[in-house]
Amino acid sequence: MADSSHIEQITERVERLLVRYEELSRTNALLAAEVQALSHERDSLKSRLSAARSRVDALLERLPESGHSEAASS
């Protein structure tokens, strides 16, 4: 009798562990998808920032030298 009770306890524990494992696996998959989405968004924002910097640099290059010096001194 004691052996069957012990086996039932082990069985219940294993079943709880399996349920917990499945929950953690689903959570891990969701987090991995979120990390991938955020990485994609970060890369997109970095690309947009680089393009904006290039445009600002191009505009700065087009400023006349005298106007650029006067703006810096005022």
C-alpha positions in Angstrom: 0.0 0.0 0.0 2.7 2.4 0.9 4.4 1.8 -2.4 1.3 2.6 -4.4 0.8 5.8 -2.4 4.4 6.8 -3.1 4.0 6.0 -6.8 0.9 8.1 -6.9 2.7 11.1 -5.3 5.5 10.8 -7.8 3.0 10.5 -10.7 1.2 13.7 -9.5 4.5 15.5 -9.2 5.6 14.5 -12.6 2.3 15.6 -14.1 2.6 19.0 -12.4 6.1 19.3 -13.7 5.0 18.5 -17.2 2.2 21.1 -17.1 4.7 23.7 -15.8 7.2 22.7 -18.5 4.5 23.3 -21.2 3.6 26.7 -19.7 7.3 27.7 -19.6 7.8 26.5 -23.2 4.8 28.6 -24.4 6.0 31.6 -22.4 9.5 31.2 -23.9 8.2 31.0 -27.4 6.1 34.2 -26.9 9.2 36.0 -25.4 11.4 34.9 -28.3 8.8 36.3 -30.8 8.7 39.5 -28.8 12.5 39.8 -28.8 12.5 39.2 -32.6 9.9 41.9 -33.2 11.7 44.3 -31.0 15.0 43.6 -32.7 13.4 44.2 -36.0 11.9 47.5 -34.8 15.3 48.5 -33.3 17.0 47.8 -36.6 14.4 49.8 -38.5 14.8 52.8 -36.1 18.6 52.6 -36.5 18.2 52.7 -40.3 15.8 55.7 -40.1 18.2 57.5 -37.7 21.1 56.9 -40.1 19.1 58.2 -43.0 18.0 61.3 -41.0 21.6 62.0 -40.0 22.7 61.7 -43.6 20.0 64.2 -44.6 21.0 66.6 -41.8 24.7 66.3 -42.8 23.8 67.0 -46.4 21.8 70.1 -45.4 24.7 71.3 -43.2 27.1 70.9 -46.2 24.8 73.1 -48.3 24.9 76.0 -45.8 27.0 78.9 -46.9 30.2 79.2 -44.8 29.5 82.9 -43.8 26.0 82.1 -42.7 27.2 79.1 -40.8 29.8 81.2 -38.9 27.3 83.9 -38.1 24.8 81.4 -36.8 27.4 79.8 -34.6 28.5 83.2 -33.1 25.0 84.4 -32.3 
